[in-house]
């Protein structure tokens, strides 16, 4: 027995040592940035360009060089053998994607240069065909519903609960997901926001378990969840939870250039087919500025992400406490967790309720920008969101807190008559694709009640449709659109640039 104990103890030590050695090797590998390294080598060769882009390393556009710098325009190059090709990578891009998959503990990773919009759409198009059902919350980004317009899949909405005070939609409750599955056993996939723009997380582990038991894929929109893969004491990331695919917005909290993103797939997903789907819509002239920024940012997160996001979390929690001391605001966080519709909360999201001051979120947003030279992420009817990430400094946070305190002192007013709520449950009459391509007519919003929308209406950010193609326009929705427009929300989606008229089905 003693011998057996020591034998197993030695085996355990050997196993731990092997794991440590593998982790050390992974760290060494993650120090590489293949695309960036190839571009560096390319610059040294001083190749004479007789290919595109036509600015020829900036010589044909000196103003562009003045704006971006010689080094930047010098690596704005076209695909070529030494630099690989994003549509069919075989060398440095393929290696960068392999390192990205390892860093995000995924089976495969695809570098995306069309933003997370492209990643979300490629994810849905890979899982769904015309007529397929996909279960999803209605508070999805417009890119998800746009994907349904493209492929003809039919949404089955799990209408999320809303917080009546904060005016935000919450996560998907397991009981509601189970009900949707039982009522639609032929659905092929479930889409989950992980987290929402406001930081709300559903129980994605349980959703994955439930979906896989019914042979359905799980797709995660992680546009706001890059940091979940590297930070400690944060909600679980999609790959760890067992989701089949995830669209991850590296340019948001990951530090890469705007418009760069990644698409992750887990075991069991046909990566070659996913590449074909991506190539249906993604450019054949991928920007090496975007690709190299993904390469460098992945390396940075793999080597320093845990430490960086620990600082981000502490900074956000500090600010949350300071804002809540001001009065009138409510910077919400883990205190919202209820184990169901709010299974977890991403503390890096600085979501702040403003109606306690008698000010709509968009009004506080405008004041911060116009009066205090502070640009936050967005303001809606009830809330603002300040995006805290790896590039923020303590003094910047203090400046924002001071500005919010100043606004509370000087601009507070009676909130009587103000609307609350950014989400209204819609009534779906037909599929987004059928409505989008149907014969339509233009009517003013006030006259549209009872009709079927043929286009989107949304505030952007956050880009969650108030109204989508195929949904019935109710009096409540029409009034909300007019109110949001008059409050100064940035409205989009309609053919009418002033958002005073809607295209409806004839």
Secondary structure, 3 states (H helix, E strand, C coil): CHHHHHHHHHHHHHHHHHHHHHHHHHHHHHCCCHHHHHHHHHHHHCCCCCCCCCCCCCCCCHHHHHHHCHHHHHCCCCCEHHHECHHHCCCHHHHHHHHHHHHCCCCEEEEECCHHHHHHHHHHHHHCCCCCEEEEECCCEHHHHHHHHHHCCEEEEECCCEECCCCEECCCCHHHHHHHHHHCCCCCEEEEEECCCCCEECCHHHHHHHHHHCCCEEEEEECCCHHHHCCCCCCCCHHHHCCCEEEECHHHHCCCCCCCEEEEECCCCCHHHHHHHHHHHCCCCCCHHHHHHHHHHHHHHHHHHHHHHHHHHHHHHHHHHHHHHHCCCEECCHHHCCCCCCCEECCCEEEEECHHHCCCHHHHHHHHHHHHCCCCCEECCCEEEEECCCCCCHHHHHHHHHHHHHHHHHHCCCCCCCCCCCCCCCCECCCHHHHHCCCEEEEEHHHCCCCEECCCEEECCCCEEEECCCEECCHHHHHHHHHHHHHCCCEECCCCCCCCEEEEEC
